[in-house]
Amino acid sequence: MRTSVAIQQPNFLLRLSTLAKIASADVWVSLDNVQFCQRDYQHRAALAAVDAPERRTWLSLPVHRPDGRATRLDHVRLVDPERTGRRIDALLAAYYRTSPHYPVIADISAALRGVLATTDSLVDVAEESTRLLLDLLGWSATITRSSEHTARSDRTGRLLDLTAAVSGTRYLCGSAGASYLDRAQFFSAGITVRQVEPPPEPHGIRAIWSCAHRVSTMWALARLGPGGLRGEVARFVDHQHVDCPQ
């Protein structure tokens, strides 16, 4: 039986391209013990206006890095979680209140406020924001953290060891990872590599996937609603099973 694995840092209200990659997997390894990057998507989401995706703003979670620039992601703490919850509410409402699907977005925001009331861990909050979106898709596979497994420190070695640790037989690779991944090591270990990619675009949908790698999934949710989002991600997942060069 083939087990597909996605290894991805927890990102707050992650981009649709990243969500779809995780939804294509049987196991998501949350890469929580890498270095925190201030300019990445770990603690912030790019919100885009429903009808004008080029109009964007950052929804950022203020964080404290106990070890400065060397702080690991799983050691990052949130500053004033209660105030952060109010900011999440305000910005999501400002961008998506006029969408007919805003009640679903408001429910996600309320759930995140509940999480923020119990933890100041960035990883916990970012992972939960992903779980909430995966729940909308009906995804119910396995989630584990990289910190729970032993892996080498080099990039290919880490990904290979983590894939093997969860009995993976296929590693789902994003476009960024494909630029440095040593596929020969995976081949030697009997693990195939699939570079995930969006499905062909039918007329009228092109803007969804052309923006999917730049803006938060909340934009697609506001535009398509839960049913439309499930349909688009299902097309993405099905496309990953189409034969292509490994």
C-alpha positions as a Markdown table, in Angstrom:
| # | Residue | x | y | z |
|---|---|---|---|---|
| 1 | Met | 0.0 | 0.0 | 0.0 |
| 2 | Arg | 1.4 | 3.4 | -1.0 |
| 3 | Thr | 1.6 | 6.1 | 1.7 |
| 4 | Ser | 2.1 | 9.7 | 0.5 |
| 5 | Val | 3.9 | 12.1 | 2.8 |
| 6 | Ala | 3.9 | 15.9 | 2.9 |
| 7 | Ile | 6.5 | 17.6 | 5.1 |
| 8 | Gln | 5.7 | 21.2 | 5.6 |
| 9 | Gln | 6.4 | 23.9 | 8.2 |
| 10 | Pro | 3.2 | 24.9 | 10.0 |
| 11 | Asn | 2.1 | 28.2 | 8.4 |
| 12 | Phe | -0.6 | 30.5 | 9.8 |
| 13 | Leu | -3.8 | 30.4 | 7.7 |
| 14 | Leu | -1.6 | 28.9 | 5.0 |
| 15 | Arg | -1.7 | 29.4 | 1.2 |
| 16 | Leu | -4.0 | 27.3 | -0.9 |
| 17 | Ser | -1.1 | 25.7 | -2.7 |
| 18 | Thr | 0.3 | 24.5 | 0.6 |
| 19 | Leu | -3.0 | 23.3 | 1.9 |
| 20 | Ala | -3.6 | 21.4 | -1.3 |
| 21 | Lys | -0.2 | 19.7 | -1.0 |
| 22 | Ile | -1.0 | 18.6 | 2.5 |
| 23 | Ala | -4.5 | 17.4 | 1.5 |
| 24 | Ser | -2.9 | 15.2 | -1.2 |
| 25 | Ala | -1.0 | 13.3 | 1.5 |
| 26 | Asp | -1.8 | 10.4 | 3.8 |
| 27 | Val | 0.5 | 11.9 | 6.4 |
| 28 | Trp | 1.5 | 15.5 | 7.2 |
| 29 | Val | 4.8 | 15.8 | 9.0 |
| 30 | Ser | 4.6 | 19.3 | 10.6 |
| 31 | Leu | 8.2 | 20.5 | 10.3 |
| 32 | Asp | 8.2 | 22.3 | 13.7 |
| 33 | Asn | 11.9 | 22.0 | 14.8 |
| 34 | Val | 13.5 | 24.2 | 12.1 |
| 35 | Gln | 14.7 | 27.8 | 12.5 |
| 36 | Phe | 12.0 | 30.4 | 12.6 |
| 37 | Cys | 12.1 | 32.8 | 9.6 |
| 38 | Gln | 10.7 | 36.3 | 10.2 |
| 39 | Arg | 10.0 | 36.9 | 6.5 |
| 40 | Asp | 8.3 | 33.6 | 5.8 |
| 41 | Tyr | 4.6 | 32.5 | 6.2 |
| 42 | Gln | 5.1 | 30.8 | 9.6 |
| 43 | His | 3.5 | 33.6 | 11.6 |
| 44 | Arg | 1.7 | 35.6 | 8.9 |
| 45 | Ala | -0.9 | 35.3 | 6.2 |
| 46 | Ala | -1.4 | 37.4 | 3.1 |
| 47 | Leu | -5.0 | 38.4 | 3.0 |
| 48 | Ala | -6.3 | 39.3 | -0.5 |
| 49 | Ala | -9.5 | 41.2 | -1.3 |
| 50 | Val | -12.2 | 38.8 | -2.8 |
| 51 | Asp | -12.6 | 40.7 | -6.1 |
| 52 | Ala | -9.1 | 42.2 | -6.3 |
| 53 | Pro | -6.5 | 39.6 | -5.2 |
| 54 | Glu | -3.7 | 42.0 | -6.0 |
| 55 | Arg | -4.9 | 44.2 | -3.1 |
| 56 | Arg | -3.4 | 42.5 | -0.1 |
| 57 | Thr | -2.3 | 43.0 | 3.5 |
| 58 | Trp | -0.3 | 41.0 | 6.0 |
| 59 | Leu | -2.2 | 39.5 | 9.0 |
| 60 | Ser | 0.8 | 39.0 | 11.2 |
| 61 | Leu | 1.0 | 37.4 | 14.7 |
| 62 | Pro | 3.5 | 39.3 | 16.9 |
| 63 | Val | 6.1 | 36.9 | 18.3 |
| 64 | His | 8.9 | 36.6 | 20.8 |
| 65 | Arg | 12.1 | 34.8 | 19.8 |
| 66 | Pro | 13.7 | 33.6 | 23.1 |
| 67 | Asp | 17.0 | 32.8 | 21.3 |
| 68 | Gly | 17.0 | 35.7 | 18.8 |
| 69 | Arg | 17.5 | 34.9 | 15.2 |
| 70 | Ala | 18.6 | 31.3 | 16.0 |
| 71 | Thr | 15.2 | 30.5 | 17.7 |
| 72 | Arg | 13.6 | 27.3 | 16.6 |
| 73 | Leu | 10.1 | 27.5 | 15.3 |
| 74 | Asp | 8.7 | 25.3 | 18.2 |
| 75 | His | 10.3 | 27.7 | 20.7 |
| 76 | Val | 8.6 | 30.9 | 19.3 |
| 77 | Arg | 6.0 | 32.4 | 21.6 |
| 78 | Leu | 3.1 | 34.7 | 20.7 |
| 79 | Val | 3.0 | 38.2 | 22.2 |
| 80 | Asp | -0.3 | 39.1 | 23.8 |
| 81 | Pro | -2.5 | 36.3 | 22.4 |
| 82 | Glu | -5.7 | 38.0 | 23.4 |
| 83 | Arg | -5.0 | 41.1 | 21.5 |
| 84 | Thr | -3.8 | 38.9 | 18.6 |
| 85 | Gly | -7.2 | 37.2 | 18.5 |
| 86 | Arg | -9.0 | 40.6 | 18.2 |
| 87 | Arg | -6.7 | 41.6 | 15.3 |
| 88 | Ile | -7.5 | 38.3 | 13.5 |
| 89 | Asp | -11.2 | 39.0 | 13.9 |
| 90 | Ala | -10.9 | 42.6 | 12.7 |
| 91 | Leu | -8.8 | 41.9 | 9.6 |
| 92 | Leu | -10.8 | 38.9 | 8.5 |
| 93 | Ala | -14.0 | 40.9 | 8.9 |
| 94 | Ala | -12.5 | 43.9 | 7.0 |
| 95 | Tyr | -11.6 | 41.8 | 4.0 |
| 96 | Tyr | -14.4 | 39.2 | 3.9 |
| 97 | Arg | -17.5 | 40.5 | 5.7 |
| 98 | Thr | -19.2 | 41.1 | 2.4 |
| 99 | Ser | -18.7 | 37.5 | 1.2 |
| 100 | Pro | -21.7 | 35.3 | 1.4 |
| 101 | His | -19.3 | 32.7 | 3.0 |
| 102 | Tyr | -18.2 | 35.0 | 5.8 |
| 103 | Pro | -20.0 | 33.0 | 8.5 |
| 104 | Val | -17.6 | 30.1 | 7.8 |
| 105 | Ile | -14.7 | 32.5 | 8.1 |
| 106 | Ala | -16.1 | 33.9 | 11.3 |
| 107 | Asp | -16.3 | 30.4 | 12.7 |
| 108 | Ile | -12.7 | 29.8 | 12.0 |
| 109 | Ser | -11.7 | 33.1 | 13.6 |
| 110 | Ala | -13.7 | 32.2 | 16.7 |
| 111 | Ala | -12.0 | 28.8 | 16.9 |
| 112 | Leu | -8.6 | 30.5 | 16.7 |
| 113 | Arg | -9.5 | 32.8 | 19.5 |
| 114 | Gly | -10.3 | 29.8 | 21.6 |
| 115 | Val | -6.9 | 28.3 | 20.8 |
| 116 | Leu | -5.2 | 31.6 | 21.6 |
| 117 | Ala | -6.9 | 31.5 | 25.0 |
| 118 | Thr | -5.1 | 28.3 | 25.9 |
| 119 | Thr | -1.6 | 28.6 | 24.4 |
| 120 | Asp | 1.1 | 31.1 | 23.3 |
| 121 | Ser | 2.9 | 28.6 | 21.1 |
| 122 | Leu | 3.1 | 29.8 | 17.5 |
| 123 | Val | 3.3 | 26.1 | 16.3 |
| 124 | Asp | 0.1 | 25.2 | 18.1 |
| 125 | Val | -1.8 | 28.1 | 16.6 |
| 126 | Ala | -0.4 | 27.7 | 13.1 |
| 127 | Glu | -1.2 | 24.0 | 13.1 |
| 128 | Glu | -4.7 | 24.5 | 14.4 |
| 129 | Ser | -5.4 | 27.1 | 11.7 |
| 130 | Thr | -4.4 | 24.4 | 9.2 |
| 131 | Arg | -6.5 | 21.7 | 10.9 |
| 132 | Leu | -9.6 | 23.9 | 10.7 |
| 133 | Leu | -9.1 | 24.3 | 6.9 |
| 134 | Leu | -8.4 | 20.6 | 6.5 |
| 135 | Asp | -11.6 | 19.8 | 8.4 |
| 136 | Leu | -13.5 | 21.9 | 5.9 |
| 137 | Leu | -12.1 | 19.6 | 3.2 |
| 138 | Gly | -13.0 | 16.4 | 5.0 |
| 139 | Trp | -9.3 | 15.5 | 5.3 |
| 140 | Ser | -8.8 | 13.1 | 8.2 |
| 141 | Ala | -5.4 | 11.5 | 7.7 |
| 142 | Thr | -2.4 | 11.5 | 10.1 |
| 143 | Ile | -0.5 | 14.6 | 11.5 |
| 144 | Thr | 2.8 | 14.2 | 13.3 |
| 145 | Arg | 5.6 | 16.6 | 14.2 |
| 146 | Ser | 9.2 | 16.3 | 13.0 |
| 147 | Ser | 10.4 | 16.9 | 16.6 |
| 148 | Glu | 8.9 | 13.5 | 17.5 |
| 149 | His | 11.3 | 11.7 | 15.1 |
| 150 | Thr | 15.0 | 11.4 | 14.6 |
| 151 | Ala | 16.4 | 12.8 | 11.3 |
| 152 | Arg | 19.6 | 14.1 | 9.9 |
| 153 | Ser | 20.2 | 17.9 | 9.7 |
| 154 | Asp | 20.9 | 18.3 | 5.9 |
| 155 | Arg | 17.9 | 19.1 | 3.8 |
| 156 | Thr | 17.6 | 15.9 | 1.8 |
| 157 | Gly | 18.6 | 13.7 | 4.7 |
| 158 | Arg | 16.0 | 15.3 | 7.0 |
| 159 | Leu | 13.2 | 14.9 | 4.4 |
| 160 | Leu | 14.2 | 11.3 | 3.6 |
| 161 | Asp | 14.5 | 10.3 | 7.2 |
| 162 | Leu | 11.1 | 11.8 | 8.2 |
| 163 | Thr | 9.4 | 10.2 | 5.2 |
| 164 | Ala | 10.8 | 6.8 | 6.2 |
| 165 | Ala | 10.0 | 7.4 | 9.9 |
| 166 | Val | 6.3 | 7.5 | 9.1 |
| 167 | Ser | 6.5 | 4.5 | 6.6 |
| 168 | Gly | 6.1 | 6.7 | 3.6 |
| 169 | Thr | 6.6 | 5.3 | 0.1 |
| 170 | Arg | 6.0 | 8.6 | -1.8 |
| 171 | Tyr | 7.2 | 12.0 | -0.9 |
| 172 | Leu | 5.2 | 15.0 | -2.1 |
| 173 | Cys | 7.6 | 17.8 | -3.1 |
| 174 | Gly | 6.8 | 21.4 | -3.7 |
| 175 | Ser | 8.5 | 23.5 | -6.4 |
| 176 | Ala | 10.9 | 25.1 | -3.9 |
| 177 | Gly | 12.0 | 21.7 | -2.6 |
| 178 | Ala | 12.5 | 20.3 | -6.0 |
| 179 | Ser | 15.3 | 22.8 | -6.6 |
| 180 | Tyr | 17.6 | 21.2 | -4.0 |
| 181 | Leu | 16.3 | 17.7 | -3.4 |
| 182 | Asp | 18.7 | 14.8 | -4.2 |
| 183 | Arg | 16.1 | 12.4 | -5.7 |
| 184 | Ala | 18.7 | 9.7 | -6.0 |
| 185 | Gln | 18.8 | 9.2 | -2.3 |
| 186 | Phe | 15.0 | 8.7 | -2.2 |
| 187 | Phe | 15.3 | 6.3 | -5.2 |
| 188 | Ser | 17.9 | 4.3 | -3.3 |
| 189 | Ala | 15.6 | 4.1 | -0.3 |
| 190 | Gly | 12.7 | 2.9 | -2.4 |
| 191 | Ile | 10.7 | 6.1 | -2.0 |
| 192 | Thr | 9.3 | 7.9 | -5.1 |
| 193 | Val | 9.2 | 11.7 | -5.3 |
| 194 | Arg | 6.2 | 13.5 | -6.8 |
| 195 | Gln | 6.5 | 17.2 | -7.5 |
| 196 | Val | 3.0 | 18.5 | -6.8 |
| 197 | Glu | 1.4 | 20.9 | -9.3 |
| 198 | Pro | -2.0 | 22.6 | -9.8 |
| 199 | Pro | -4.4 | 20.9 | -12.2 |
| 200 | Pro | -5.3 | 22.3 | -15.6 |
| 201 | Glu | -7.5 | 25.3 | -15.3 |
| 202 | Pro | -11.1 | 25.3 | -16.7 |
| 203 | His | -12.4 | 28.6 | -17.9 |
| 204 | Gly | -13.4 | 31.0 | -15.1 |
| 205 | Ile | -11.2 | 29.4 | -12.4 |
| 206 | Arg | -7.7 | 30.3 | -13.5 |
| 207 | Ala | -7.4 | 33.1 | -10.9 |
| 208 | Ile | -7.8 | 30.6 | -8.0 |
| 209 | Trp | -4.6 | 28.7 | -8.8 |
| 210 | Ser | -2.6 | 31.5 | -10.2 |
| 211 | Cys | -2.9 | 33.2 | -6.8 |
| 212 | Ala | -2.7 | 30.1 | -4.7 |
| 213 | His | 1.0 | 30.3 | -3.9 |
| 214 | Arg | 0.9 | 33.9 | -2.9 |
| 215 | Val | -2.2 | 34.5 | -0.7 |
| 216 | Ser | -4.0 | 32.8 | 2.2 |
| 217 | Thr | -6.6 | 30.1 | 1.6 |
| 218 | Met | -9.1 | 32.5 | 3.3 |
| 219 | Trp | -9.3 | 34.4 | -0.1 |
| 220 | Ala | -10.3 | 31.2 | -2.0 |
| 221 | Leu | -12.7 | 30.3 | 0.8 |
| 222 | Ala | -14.4 | 33.7 | 0.7 |
| 223 | Arg | -14.6 | 33.5 | -3.1 |
| 224 | Leu | -15.7 | 29.8 | -3.5 |
| 225 | Gly | -17.2 | 28.8 | -0.2 |
| 226 | Pro | -16.6 | 25.5 | 1.5 |
| 227 | Gly | -18.1 | 23.4 | -1.3 |
| 228 | Gly | -16.2 | 25.2 | -4.1 |
| 229 | Leu | -13.0 | 25.0 | -2.1 |
| 230 | Arg | -13.4 | 21.2 | -1.6 |
| 231 | Gly | -14.0 | 20.8 | -5.3 |
| 232 | Glu | -10.9 | 22.7 | -6.3 |
| 233 | Val | -8.7 | 20.9 | -3.8 |
| 234 | Ala | -10.2 | 17.5 | -4.9 |
| 235 | Arg | -9.1 | 18.4 | -8.5 |
| 236 | Phe | -5.7 | 19.2 | -7.2 |
| 237 | Val | -5.5 | 15.9 | -5.3 |
| 238 | Asp | -6.7 | 13.9 | -8.2 |
| 239 | His | -4.1 | 15.5 | -10.5 |
| 240 | Gln | -1.3 | 14.3 | -8.3 |
| 241 | His | -2.3 | 10.7 | -9.2 |
| 242 | Val | -1.8 | 11.4 | -12.9 |
| 243 | Asp | 1.3 | 9.6 | -14.1 |
| 244 | Cys | 4.2 | 12.0 | -14.7 |
| 245 | Pro | 8.0 | 11.9 | -14.6 |
| 246 | Gln | 9.3 | 11.3 | -11.1 |
